[in-house]
């Protein structure tokens, strides 16, 4: 048998092997590869980006050489789930850093000049007085709204949506915003040789809001 990751020949007598996945028989990995994949997870958890990138590139190299679909799928999923783990960890660390009071205060202090109350009022009044002069100079837009309903199976009606967006685009509109609104559920019952099965689908409307500039700013 060969290592499912690096392809090295495994000897039943001299090599320590590990299963690729618990439920998978006939897929073993060598001791080195077992350490490699464990390391990836450790670096993802500890957010060690440098070591993570190195460990990842070695596994990706092996991934590109694996021909067995099962082993390939396993390794691909393993790398992807660790990618999202490290990204999630780094993201939440950034947020917690920013929300931490002291750091937040320091950051805000960097961006905002120190003002006392009368300064703020003064500044605001100046801006407010120019408001009525500015508004007529702003660009002006018109809007259009389209509604695309899901297919009876609950899937997005991709063809119709593409058509709608393309038709608008060639007329100078850009898609500004979309949201979905649930309009109901459908149940279809399929009877087949005395056995009946039901399909439940949630049907949404997708609302597309298009925007077109009809006067540029001055
Ligand atoms: Zn190996």
Boltz pocket constraint, residues with backbone or C-beta under 6 A from the ligand:
constraints:
  - pocket:
      binder: B
      contacts: [[A, 3], [A, 4], [A, 5], [A, 6], [A, 7], [A, 8], [A, 29], [A, 30], [A, 31], [A, 32], [A, 33], [A, 34]]
      max_distance: 6.0
